[in-house]
Amino acid sequence: MATGAVIERTSLQIEGAGNLTTYLKSPGYRTQFCRTCGCPLFAYEDSELKLMYFAPATLDGGKHPGHPADKECHIYVGSKAEWERIADGLPQYVESSPDEIVTAIQRGAAS
């Protein structure tokens, strides 16, 4: 299980960026990891120049990651552990979330 968020790249200030290493996971998709502990922190798609994906648990002080709160959801629940229960009332998708979540953020970035 992992928690992820998508936001505008300009919305996040990364401290200690010199301690990141980048891995080209597939053409057009790269991830960044902490060189010290190996924790995956950020991901970027070349087709989404204004957006980035990151692990929100890494935010200082438990800040909200900045994505639209009304767009929070659980994705890929079709592959969750059988014993895991999701009871927070957020929308659940068997696979990926609808594109409208990313599109709404992109529209906001274009303004």
C-alpha positions as CSV (number, residue, x, y, z in Angstrom):
1,M,0.0,0.0,0.0
2,A,1.2,3.5,-0.7
3,T,-0.2,7.0,-0.4
4,G,0.3,9.4,-3.2
5,A,-0.7,12.9,-4.3
6,V,-0.6,14.9,-7.5
7,I,0.0,18.6,-7.5
8,E,1.4,21.4,-9.6
9,R,5.2,21.2,-9.7
10,T,5.5,24.9,-8.7
11,S,3.4,24.2,-5.5
12,L,6.1,22.2,-3.7
13,Q,9.4,23.4,-2.4
14,I,11.9,20.5,-2.1
15,E,14.6,20.9,0.5
16,G,17.7,18.7,0.1
17,A,17.2,18.1,-3.6
18,G,20.9,17.3,-3.8
19,N,20.3,14.1,-1.9
20,L,17.9,12.8,-4.6
21,T,18.7,10.3,-7.4
22,T,16.6,9.9,-10.5
23,Y,15.6,6.7,-12.1
24,L,14.0,6.5,-15.6
25,K,11.4,3.9,-14.9
26,S,10.0,3.8,-18.4
27,P,10.2,6.2,-21.4
28,G,8.7,9.5,-20.3
29,Y,8.3,8.5,-16.6
30,R,11.0,9.1,-14.0
31,T,11.0,8.8,-10.3
32,Q,13.3,10.3,-7.6
33,F,14.5,8.5,-4.6
34,C,16.4,9.6,-1.4
35,R,20.1,8.6,-1.8
36,T,20.3,7.9,1.9
37,C,17.4,5.6,2.6
38,G,16.1,4.7,-0.9
39,C,12.6,6.0,-0.2
40,P,10.7,6.8,-3.4
41,L,9.6,10.4,-3.1
42,F,8.6,12.0,-6.4
43,A,7.5,11.0,-9.9
44,Y,7.2,12.9,-13.1
45,E,5.6,12.2,-16.5
46,D,7.0,14.0,-19.5
47,S,3.4,14.3,-20.9
48,E,2.3,16.3,-17.8
49,L,4.8,19.1,-17.6
50,K,3.0,21.1,-14.9
51,L,2.3,18.1,-12.6
52,M,4.2,15.9,-10.2
53,Y,3.4,13.0,-8.0
54,F,4.8,12.6,-4.5
55,A,4.5,10.8,-1.2
56,P,2.4,13.2,1.0
57,A,3.6,11.6,4.2
58,T,6.9,13.3,3.6
59,L,5.5,16.8,4.0
60,D,6.8,18.7,7.0
61,G,4.3,19.2,9.9
62,G,1.6,17.0,8.3
63,K,0.6,19.7,5.9
64,H,-2.1,19.0,3.3
65,P,-0.5,18.2,-0.1
66,G,-2.4,20.9,-1.9
67,H,-4.5,18.9,-4.3
68,P,-8.3,19.6,-4.4
69,A,-9.6,17.9,-1.2
70,D,-12.9,17.0,-3.0
71,K,-10.9,14.9,-5.5
72,E,-9.4,12.6,-2.9
73,C,-10.0,8.9,-3.6
74,H,-8.6,5.4,-3.4
75,I,-7.3,3.9,-6.6
76,Y,-6.3,0.4,-7.5
77,V,-8.5,-1.1,-4.7
78,G,-8.9,-4.1,-7.0
79,S,-5.4,-5.2,-6.0
80,K,-5.5,-4.3,-2.2
81,A,-5.0,-7.0,0.4
82,E,-8.2,-9.1,1.0
83,W,-8.1,-8.3,4.7
84,E,-7.7,-4.5,4.2
85,R,-10.8,-2.4,4.9
86,I,-11.3,1.1,3.6
87,A,-13.9,2.8,5.7
88,D,-13.3,6.5,5.2
89,G,-16.1,7.1,2.8
90,L,-13.9,8.4,-0.1
91,P,-14.6,7.2,-3.6
92,Q,-12.9,3.9,-4.6
93,Y,-11.8,2.8,-8.0
94,V,-10.8,-0.7,-9.0
95,E,-8.0,0.7,-11.2
96,S,-6.9,4.3,-11.9
97,S,-8.9,7.3,-11.0
98,P,-10.8,9.2,-13.6
99,D,-8.7,11.7,-15.6
100,E,-10.8,14.6,-14.3
101,I,-8.7,14.7,-11.2
102,V,-5.5,15.4,-13.0
103,T,-7.3,17.5,-15.6
104,A,-8.7,19.8,-12.9
105,I,-5.2,20.4,-11.5
106,Q,-3.9,21.0,-15.0
107,R,-6.6,23.6,-15.6
108,G,-5.7,25.3,-12.4
109,A,-2.0,25.4,-13.4
110,A,-2.9,26.9,-16.7
111,S,-4.5,30.0,-15.0
